[in-house]
Amino acid sequence: MNCLLMRESPMIIPLNKEKTVYDGFIPVLEKDLRIRISLPADRQMKRAKYDSLQYKNTANFMCMNTQLAISAKHRLKHVSCAHFDCVREQHRLQHSANLMAFILELRTVLEVVLKSQPGCQSFSPPQYYSQLITEMEILGWDKLLFIDAEFRTLKLKAEDSAGRQHAITVKLKSKYPTEAPDFSADLPVPLVITWTSQSTLANVHSQFLLNVEALSEFWSVLDEIDEQTWVLEPEKPTKADSMRRIAIGNNVSIKVQIDPRHPKMLPECCLLGAEHVVTPLRNKLNANMHLWNPDCSVLQNMKDVLEIEFPSPTTHEKSSFSVECGICYSYRLQSAIPDQVCNDPRCGQPFHQVCLYEWLRGLPTSRQSFNIVFGECPYCSKPITVKMVTGNA
C-alpha cells in the first residue's frame, strides 16, 4: 500500500487484512508523532471502556475490548497521564464515530497539552538532526565523546601536538546553525570560537585545536613541575589551573602562578612557611630575580634563583610534606591544607588558617588589629598570628 505522509491530516494504515492493527503518524505542532492502534475483532469503538491507564516511554490506553498503544517520538514523554485522563473523562473514545474521528480528537488534545508545556515547544525539525549527523560524519565519529538524549549537548575531543587530550562542550540552540551554540572548555583563558550561519562542527573543532595549541607551552611548563616536584595544591589539577604550590621542605612551600600567555616569564611567587625558613628564601628570590632566563625552563629557573633543589618523587615520599593540622588533626580540610606555621624553630607546627583563626578567636588573651589576629601557638604558647578568615568576622 502506497501512502503519502501529509502534515495537514493523520496518516494511518492497516497492517493486517482484518484491519484491527493500524500504524502511522499524527501531525502535532508540525511534528510527526508515531501511533499504533490495536482494535477488537468487531472494530467497535463505542463499546470501549478503560480498565487502567499507564504511561512510561509508551502511553497505553488499556480498554476491555480496545487497546490503543501510542508511541510518540520527540518529547511526547513530557505529556503526563493527567492530560490523557481528560480523554477518558470526557468519553471522547466512546463518542468517536470511528477510528479516524478519535485520532483527530487526540491530535487536538495533544496540541493543547504540548503548547502549555514550555519544554515541549523546542522541537527541532528533521533537518536539524540530519544536518547534525552529516556534520559528525564529516568531522568523524571518533571525535565525539558524548551526546545527550535530546541531541543538544555534545562533547568533542581533540588531541594537541604533544598528545594531550582535550574536550570542548557544545550546546546547540533550537535555531542551529543560524543561532550560535554555547561553547565551554577546560582552559586557563577564555575560549574563543568564531561562529557564522555557515559554520559547522568541523569548524568548531579546528578552532578549538588552535586554542589549545596556543597553550601548549603553558601546559608543558606545568607538566614538568607536576612530574619533577611534589605539588601540594591543587590536589587534582585540571587543564584550567595555572597555580601550583610546590613543596620545598617540611612545612615550607612556594606557590607559583604561571601566566598562560607568557608561561616562560617569571611567575608570581609566594613563599609559605615559618618566617625563619622563608625569610632567607625570599631574600634569595629578590636578589637573584635578574638571573631569570626565559630560554630555560621555569623549574630550572626557580632552582637557580632560590638556590635549592626541589624534593621530587624520585627522592622523597609525599607523606614527608603532608603534615596534619595541629588543631583538627587532618591534612585536608575541604580543599585547604595546613599553610599557617608556628615561627618558633623548636615548634614549627602547621595549622589550617581557619582552624588557627577559630582557635585564637576563642582565647581571651588574643587581640585583633585590622584583619590580623594575634595570639599564642596552641602547642608551644609562643606568639603566632593569622589573617582573619573572610566571612567569619
One Martini backbone bead per residue (centre of mass of N, CA, C, O) as a GRO file, in nm:
protein
  393
    1MET     BB    1   0.093   0.038   0.025
    2ASN     BB    2   0.048   0.368  -0.089
    3CYS     BB    3   0.161   0.655   0.102
    4LEU     BB    4   0.120   0.988   0.214
    5LEU     BB    5   0.263   1.230   0.414
    6MET     BB    6   0.053   1.458   0.590
    7ARG     BB    7   0.036   1.738   0.795
    8GLU     BB    8  -0.281   1.801   0.788
    9SER     BB    9  -0.304   1.480   0.827
   10PRO     BB   10  -0.339   1.178   0.914
   11MET     BB   11  -0.150   0.859   0.892
   12ILE     BB   12  -0.329   0.554   0.854
   13ILE     BB   13  -0.251   0.202   0.847
   14PRO     BB   14  -0.300  -0.116   0.780
   15LEU     BB   15  -0.143  -0.442   0.880
   16ASN     BB   16  -0.410  -0.605   0.820
   17LYS     BB   17  -0.687  -0.757   0.688
   18GLU     BB   18  -0.879  -0.697   0.946
   19LYS     BB   19  -0.829  -0.410   1.059
   20THR     BB   20  -0.688  -0.408   1.381
   21VAL     BB   21  -0.409  -0.286   1.275
   22TYR     BB   22  -0.235   0.023   1.324
   23ASP     BB   23  -0.023   0.263   1.142
   24GLY     BB   24   0.147   0.590   1.218
   25PHE     BB   25   0.068   0.946   1.200
   26ILE     BB   26   0.073   1.254   1.395
   27PRO     BB   27   0.021   1.587   1.353
   28VAL     BB   28   0.211   1.797   1.590
   29LEU     BB   29   0.334   2.088   1.567
   30GLU     BB   30   0.498   1.992   1.303
   31LYS     BB   31   0.494   1.696   1.412
   32ASP     BB   32   0.568   1.344   1.421
   33LEU     BB   33   0.360   1.101   1.564
   34ARG     BB   34   0.364   0.789   1.669
   35ILE     BB   35   0.117   0.521   1.586
   36ARG     BB   36  -0.057   0.241   1.754
   37ILE     BB   37  -0.341   0.024   1.676
   38SER     BB   38  -0.571  -0.188   1.864
   39LEU     BB   39  -0.848  -0.389   1.776
   40PRO     BB   40  -1.113  -0.544   1.778
   41ALA     BB   41  -1.280  -0.754   1.573
   42ASP     BB   42  -1.538  -0.542   1.542
   43ARG     BB   43  -1.433  -0.235   1.559
   44GLN     BB   44  -1.567  -0.110   1.823
   45MET     BB   45  -1.562   0.195   1.993
   46LYS     BB   46  -1.820   0.223   2.186
   47ARG     BB   47  -1.730  -0.038   2.382
   48ALA     BB   48  -1.518   0.111   2.523
   49LYS     BB   49  -1.316   0.051   2.822
   50TYR     BB   50  -1.150   0.138   3.108
   51ASP     BB   51  -0.909   0.003   3.329
   52SER     BB   52  -0.628   0.158   3.254
   53LEU     BB   53  -0.340   0.386   3.301
   54GLN     BB   54  -0.029   0.399   3.125
   55TYR     BB   55   0.308   0.559   3.160
   56LYS     BB   56   0.608   0.603   2.970
   57ASN     BB   57   0.731   0.558   2.675
   58THR     BB   58   0.437   0.445   2.666
   59ALA     BB   59   0.102   0.509   2.593
   60ASN     BB   60  -0.162   0.324   2.749
   61PHE     BB   61  -0.480   0.223   2.635
   62MET     BB   62  -0.679   0.037   2.847
   63CYS     BB   63  -0.916  -0.200   2.736
   64MET     BB   64  -1.141  -0.438   2.702
   65ASN     BB   65  -1.154  -0.412   2.355
   66THR     BB   66  -0.928  -0.180   2.356
   67GLN     BB   67  -0.599  -0.092   2.218
   68LEU     BB   68  -0.393   0.198   2.270
   69ALA     BB   69  -0.073   0.237   2.126
   70ILE     BB   70   0.125   0.516   2.206
   71SER     BB   71   0.415   0.617   2.016
   72ALA     BB   72   0.619   0.888   2.096
   73LYS     BB   73   0.813   1.107   1.972
   74HIS     BB   74   1.028   1.311   2.103
   75ARG     BB   75   0.826   1.490   2.370
   76LEU     BB   76   0.581   1.309   2.477
   77LYS     BB   77   0.698   1.226   2.761
   78HIS     BB   78   0.593   1.507   2.900
   79VAL     BB   79   0.320   1.385   2.897
   80SER     BB   80   0.086   1.333   3.112
   81CYS     BB   81  -0.168   1.139   3.235
   82ALA     BB   82  -0.365   1.369   3.300
   83HIS     BB   83  -0.413   1.448   3.001
   84PHE     BB   84  -0.533   1.170   2.920
   85ASP     BB   85  -0.775   1.174   3.114
   86CYS     BB   86  -0.954   1.371   2.952
   87VAL     BB   87  -1.034   1.162   2.747
   88ARG     BB   88  -1.184   0.976   2.938
   89GLU     BB   89  -1.375   1.177   3.090
   90GLN     BB   90  -1.511   1.271   2.800
   91HIS     BB   91  -1.561   1.017   2.617
   92ARG     BB   92  -1.422   1.026   2.330
   93LEU     BB   93  -1.400   0.736   2.248
   94GLN     BB   94  -1.706   0.659   2.261
   95HIS     BB   95  -1.795   0.921   2.072
   96SER     BB   96  -1.659   0.811   1.842
   97ALA     BB   97  -1.739   0.707   1.528
   98ASN     BB   98  -1.427   0.659   1.469
   99LEU     BB   99  -1.099   0.631   1.439
  100MET     BB  100  -1.042   0.906   1.302
  101ALA     BB  101  -1.195   1.078   1.507
  102PHE     BB  102  -1.011   1.011   1.744
  103ILE     BB  103  -0.745   1.115   1.627
  104LEU     BB  104  -0.839   1.410   1.603
  105GLU     BB  105  -0.893   1.446   1.902
  106LEU     BB  106  -0.606   1.377   1.999
  107ARG     BB  107  -0.458   1.606   1.854
  108THR     BB  108  -0.593   1.837   2.005
  109VAL     BB  109  -0.493   1.760   2.286
  110LEU     BB  110  -0.186   1.763   2.225
  111GLU     BB  111  -0.163   2.059   2.142
  112VAL     BB  112  -0.251   2.180   2.411
  113VAL     BB  113  -0.039   2.044   2.590
  114LEU     BB  114   0.226   2.131   2.441
  115LYS     BB  115   0.175   2.443   2.457
  116SER     BB  116   0.180   2.437   2.789
  117GLN     BB  117   0.485   2.329   2.744
  118PRO     BB  118   0.790   2.463   2.720
  119GLY     BB  119   0.970   2.202   2.662
  120CYS     BB  120   0.779   2.132   2.395
  121GLN     BB  121   0.873   2.389   2.202
  122SER     BB  122   1.179   2.259   2.111
  123PHE     BB  123   1.146   2.142   1.854
  124SER     BB  124   1.302   1.982   1.588
  125PRO     BB  125   1.369   1.952   1.285
  126PRO     BB  126   1.484   1.713   1.073
  127GLN     BB  127   1.723   1.890   0.966
  128TYR     BB  128   1.880   1.904   1.228
  129TYR     BB  129   1.962   1.599   1.243
  130SER     BB  130   2.082   1.562   0.960
  131GLN     BB  131   2.302   1.778   0.992
  132LEU     BB  132   2.441   1.663   1.242
  133ILE     BB  133   2.522   1.393   1.114
  134THR     BB  134   2.682   1.507   0.879
  135GLU     BB  135   2.893   1.661   1.051
  136MET     BB  136   2.999   1.407   1.202
  137GLU     BB  137   3.097   1.256   0.951
  138ILE     BB  138   3.307   1.470   0.875
  139LEU     BB  139   3.461   1.481   1.145
  140GLY     BB  140   3.406   1.225   1.323
  141TRP     BB  141   3.309   0.992   1.558
  142ASP     BB  142   3.585   0.990   1.724
  143LYS     BB  143   3.522   1.294   1.841
  144LEU     BB  144   3.294   1.170   2.016
  145LEU     BB  145   3.209   1.162   2.364
  146PHE     BB  146   2.915   1.317   2.370
  147ILE     BB  147   2.546   1.274   2.384
  148ASP     BB  148   2.242   1.362   2.425
  149ALA     BB  149   1.906   1.272   2.396
  150GLU     BB  150   1.845   1.570   2.245
  151PHE     BB  151   2.081   1.677   2.068
  152ARG     BB  152   2.236   1.940   2.227
  153THR     BB  153   2.483   1.797   2.375
  154LEU     BB  154   2.835   1.815   2.315
  155LYS     BB  155   3.146   1.619   2.308
  156LEU     BB  156   3.468   1.708   2.201
  157LYS     BB  157   3.771   1.581   2.086
  158ALA     BB  158   4.127   1.665   2.135
  159GLU     BB  159   4.464   1.664   1.996
  160ASP     BB  160   4.763   1.763   2.049
  161SER     BB  161   5.100   1.769   1.962
  162ALA     BB  162   5.160   1.628   2.264
  163GLY     BB  163   4.897   1.429   2.328
  164ARG     BB  164   4.678   1.587   2.449
  165GLN     BB  165   4.366   1.585   2.604
  166HIS     BB  166   4.057   1.732   2.487
  167ALA     BB  167   3.750   1.932   2.561
  168ILE     BB  168   3.434   2.025   2.407
  169THR     BB  169   3.139   2.207   2.471
  170VAL     BB  170   2.824   2.178   2.290
  171LYS     BB  171   2.541   2.403   2.273
  172LEU     BB  172   2.254   2.377   2.112
  173LYS     BB  173   2.020   2.544   1.937
  174SER     BB  174   1.710   2.561   1.789
  175LYS     BB  175   1.854   2.748   1.538
  176TYR     BB  176   2.036   2.560   1.424
  177PRO     BB  177   2.299   2.746   1.275
  178THR     BB  178   2.203   3.042   1.313
  179GLU     BB  179   2.253   2.987   1.608
  180ALA     BB  180   2.478   3.011   1.839
  181PRO     BB  181   2.653   2.832   2.032
  182ASP     BB  182   2.773   2.696   2.323
  183PHE     BB  183   3.099   2.726   2.483
  184SER     BB  184   3.326   2.487   2.651
  185ALA     BB  185   3.640   2.471   2.847
  186ASP     BB  186   3.953   2.353   2.985
  187LEU     BB  187   4.075   2.670   3.045
  188PRO     BB  188   4.283   2.954   3.143
  189VAL     BB  189   4.120   3.082   2.910
  190PRO     BB  190   3.930   3.212   2.693
  191LEU     BB  191   3.712   3.096   2.463
  192VAL     BB  192   3.761   3.113   2.099
  193ILE     BB  193   3.469   3.133   1.886
  194THR     BB  194   3.375   3.151   1.553
  195TRP     BB  195   3.041   3.238   1.425
  196THR     BB  196   2.833   3.121   1.162
  197SER     BB  197   2.584   3.003   0.953
  198GLN     BB  198   2.830   2.822   0.808
  199SER     BB  199   2.902   2.670   1.038
  200THR     BB  200   3.069   2.390   1.194
  201LEU     BB  201   3.198   2.138   1.378
  202ALA     BB  202   3.466   2.145   1.229
  203ASN     BB  203   3.526   2.441   1.289
  204VAL     BB  204   3.524   2.416   1.595
  205HIS     BB  205   3.752   2.207   1.619
  206SER     BB  206   3.977   2.374   1.479
  207GLN     BB  207   3.960   2.615   1.679
  208PHE     BB  208   4.020   2.455   1.933
  209LEU     BB  209   4.304   2.366   1.849
  210LEU     BB  210   4.420   2.653   1.844
  211ASN     BB  211   4.378   2.708   2.144
  212VAL     BB  212   4.558   2.470   2.256
  213GLU     BB  213   4.822   2.532   2.101
  214ALA     BB  214   4.866   2.815   2.241
  215LEU     BB  215   4.905   2.631   2.531
  216SER     BB  216   5.142   2.427   2.520
  217GLU     BB  217   5.368   2.563   2.690
  218PHE     BB  218   5.212   2.584   2.950
  219TRP     BB  219   5.170   2.273   2.992
  220SER     BB  220   5.473   2.202   2.990
  221VAL     BB  221   5.547   2.348   3.247
  222LEU     BB  222   5.347   2.187   3.433
  223ASP     BB  223   5.443   1.903   3.370
  224GLU     BB  224   5.723   1.934   3.495
  225ILE     BB  225   5.629   2.001   3.780
  226ASP     BB  226   5.450   1.746   3.825
  227GLU     BB  227   5.692   1.534   3.773
  228GLN     BB  228   5.948   1.686   3.959
  229THR     BB  229   5.741   1.741   4.192
  230TRP     BB  230   5.566   1.835   4.488
  231VAL     BB  231   5.226   1.880   4.473
  232LEU     BB  232   4.992   2.023   4.695
  233GLU     BB  233   4.864   2.238   4.489
  234PRO     BB  234   4.649   2.093   4.346
  235GLU     BB  235   4.547   1.776   4.382
  236LYS     BB  236   4.363   1.795   4.096
  237PRO     BB  237   4.457   1.914   3.825
  238THR     BB  238   4.368   2.114   3.569
  239LYS     BB  239   4.382   2.281   3.262
  240ALA     BB  240   4.295   2.559   3.422
  241ASP     BB  241   4.536   2.545   3.606
  242SER     BB  242   4.801   2.795   3.713
  243MET     BB  243   4.855   2.670   3.995
  244ARG     BB  244   5.138   2.599   4.226
  245ARG     BB  245   5.221   2.402   4.512
  246ILE     BB  246   5.553   2.364   4.626
  247ALA     BB  247   5.769   2.165   4.770
  248ILE     BB  248   6.066   2.220   4.982
  249GLY     BB  249   5.974   2.130   5.276
  250ASN     BB  250   5.904   2.122   5.594
  251ASN     BB  251   5.653   2.350   5.588
  252VAL     BB  252   5.761   2.430   5.289
  253SER     BB  253   5.660   2.663   5.027
  254ILE     BB  254   5.559   2.738   4.680
  255LYS     BB  255   5.366   2.977   4.504
  256VAL     BB  256   5.269   2.954   4.161
  257GLN     BB  257   5.188   3.180   3.879
  258ILE     BB  258   5.106   3.107   3.563
  259ASP     BB  259   5.127   3.247   3.250
  260PRO     BB  260   4.960   3.147   2.973
  261ARG     BB  261   5.092   3.362   2.766
  262HIS     BB  262   5.377   3.365   2.965
  263PRO     BB  263   5.527   3.090   3.090
  264LYS     BB  264   5.853   3.179   3.097
  265MET     BB  265   5.804   3.379   3.295
  266LEU     BB  266   5.801   3.527   3.582
  267PRO     BB  267   5.629   3.433   3.841
  268GLU     BB  268   5.419   3.432   4.082
  269CYS     BB  269   5.534   3.450   4.427
  270CYS     BB  270   5.482   3.240   4.734
  271LEU     BB  271   5.598   3.204   5.050
  272LEU     BB  272   5.562   2.918   5.276
  273GLY     BB  273   5.609   2.954   5.632
  274ALA     BB  274   5.842   2.992   5.835
  275GLU     BB  275   6.028   3.274   5.875
  276HIS     BB  276   6.315   3.143   5.923
  277VAL     BB  277   6.283   3.004   5.629
  278VAL     BB  278   6.163   3.216   5.428
  279THR     BB  279   6.352   3.465   5.435
  280PRO     BB  280   6.601   3.354   5.276
  281LEU     BB  281   6.438   3.288   5.019
  282ARG     BB  282   6.335   3.574   4.964
  283ASN     BB  283   6.615   3.703   4.933
  284LYS     BB  284   6.700   3.533   4.687
  285LEU     BB  285   6.472   3.612   4.498
  286ASN     BB  286   6.540   3.919   4.495
  287ALA     BB  287   6.849   3.892   4.415
  288ASN     BB  288   6.796   3.672   4.150
  289MET     BB  289   6.583   3.776   3.941
  290HIS     BB  290   6.788   3.863   3.704
  291LEU     BB  291   6.849   3.547   3.622
  292TRP     BB  292   6.617   3.514   3.453
  293ASN     BB  293   6.551   3.264   3.187
  294PRO     BB  294   6.339   3.220   2.916
  295ASP     BB  295   6.510   2.973   2.785
  296CYS     BB  296   6.434   2.833   3.034
  297SER     BB  297   6.298   2.666   3.261
  298VAL     BB  298   6.107   2.723   3.529
  299LEU     BB  299   6.232   2.517   3.722
  300GLN     BB  300   6.529   2.595   3.681
  301ASN     BB  301   6.499   2.890   3.764
  302MET     BB  302   6.406   2.837   4.057
  303LYS     BB  303   6.662   2.694   4.143
  304ASP     BB  304   6.858   2.930   4.083
  305VAL     BB  305   6.720   3.159   4.250
  306LEU     BB  306   6.692   2.982   4.529
  307GLU     BB  307   6.915   2.768   4.567
  308ILE     BB  308   6.773   2.479   4.498
  309GLU     BB  309   6.620   2.157   4.562
  310PHE     BB  310   6.359   1.979   4.475
  311PRO     BB  311   6.152   1.769   4.573
  312SER     BB  312   6.093   1.433   4.458
  313PRO     BB  313   5.967   1.125   4.372
  314THR     BB  314   6.279   1.009   4.372
  315THR     BB  315   6.356   1.133   4.684
  316HIS     BB  316   6.051   1.152   4.801
  317GLU     BB  317   5.792   1.150   5.016
  318LYS     BB  318   5.486   1.300   5.049
  319SER     BB  319   5.446   1.255   5.361
  320SER     BB  320   5.671   1.464   5.446
  321PHE     BB  321   5.450   1.716   5.359
  322SER     BB  322   5.180   1.583   5.509
  323VAL     BB  323   5.098   1.765   5.758
  324GLU     BB  324   4.907   1.793   6.014
  325CYS     BB  325   4.690   1.954   6.188
  326GLY     BB  326   4.714   2.076   6.528
  327ILE     BB  327   4.382   2.077   6.562
  328CYS     BB  328   4.223   1.862   6.354
  329TYR     BB  329   4.412   1.621   6.240
  330SER     BB  330   4.425   1.716   5.934
  331TYR     BB  331   4.510   1.787   5.612
  332ARG     BB  332   4.228   1.812   5.481
  333LEU     BB  333   4.005   2.102   5.450
  334GLN     BB  334   3.861   2.028   5.212
  335SER     BB  335   4.084   2.223   5.009
  336ALA     BB  336   4.267   2.263   5.250
  337ILE     BB  337   4.590   2.325   5.382
  338PRO     BB  338   4.847   2.361   5.581
  339ASP     BB  339   4.972   2.728   5.604
  340GLN     BB  340   5.026   2.758   5.916
  341VAL     BB  341   5.321   2.857   6.103
  342CYS     BB  342   5.527   2.825   6.348
  343ASN     BB  343   5.814   3.033   6.417
  344ASP     BB  344   5.928   2.832   6.600
  345PRO     BB  345   6.189   2.617   6.556
  346ARG     BB  346   6.089   2.406   6.790
  347CYS     BB  347   5.813   2.367   6.634
  348GLY     BB  348   5.648   2.413   6.340
  349GLN     BB  349   5.345   2.402   6.346
  350PRO     BB  350   5.074   2.328   6.157
  351PHE     BB  351   4.786   2.508   6.007
  352HIS     BB  352   4.487   2.600   5.954
  353GLN     BB  353   4.352   2.895   5.913
  354VAL     BB  354   4.068   2.841   6.035
  355CYS     BB  355   4.164   2.697   6.291
  356LEU     BB  356   4.344   2.922   6.409
  357TYR     BB  357   4.133   3.143   6.414
  358GLU     BB  358   3.927   3.002   6.603
  359TRP     BB  359   4.121   2.959   6.836
  360LEU     BB  360   4.208   3.258   6.888
  361ARG     BB  361   3.917   3.377   6.917
  362GLY     BB  362   3.869   3.197   7.193
  363LEU     BB  363   4.081   3.370   7.330
  364PRO     BB  364   4.120   3.612   7.578
  365THR     BB  365   4.430   3.702   7.484
  366SER     BB  366   4.342   3.788   7.221
  367ARG     BB  367   4.401   4.000   6.928
  368GLN     BB  368   4.287   4.268   6.703
  369SER     BB  369   4.425   4.402   6.385
  370PHE     BB  370   4.221   4.436   6.174
  371ASN     BB  371   4.308   4.128   5.995
  372ILE     BB  372   4.471   4.055   6.263
  373VAL     BB  373   4.559   3.782   6.472
  374PHE     BB  374   4.668   3.763   6.812
  375GLY     BB  375   4.870   3.499   6.973
  376GLU     BB  376   4.895   3.157   7.070
  377CYS     BB  377   5.033   2.867   7.047
  378PRO     BB  378   4.892   2.555   7.107
  379TYR     BB  379   5.187   2.423   7.171
  380CYS     BB  380   5.416   2.668   7.273
  381SER     BB  381   5.301   2.973   7.330
  382LYS     BB  382   5.389   3.134   7.106
  383PRO     BB  383   5.376   3.371   6.896
  384ILE     BB  384   5.083   3.422   6.677
  385THR     BB  385   4.951   3.461   6.346
  386VAL     BB  386   4.638   3.559   6.165
  387LYS     BB  387   4.424   3.584   5.925
  388MET     BB  388   4.127   3.672   5.857
  389VAL     BB  389   3.843   3.506   5.788
  390THR     BB  390   3.630   3.520   5.549
  391GLY     BB  391   3.309   3.560   5.712
  392ASN     BB  392   3.403   3.535   6.044
  393ALA     BB  393   3.369   3.829   6.180
   0.00000   0.00000   0.00000
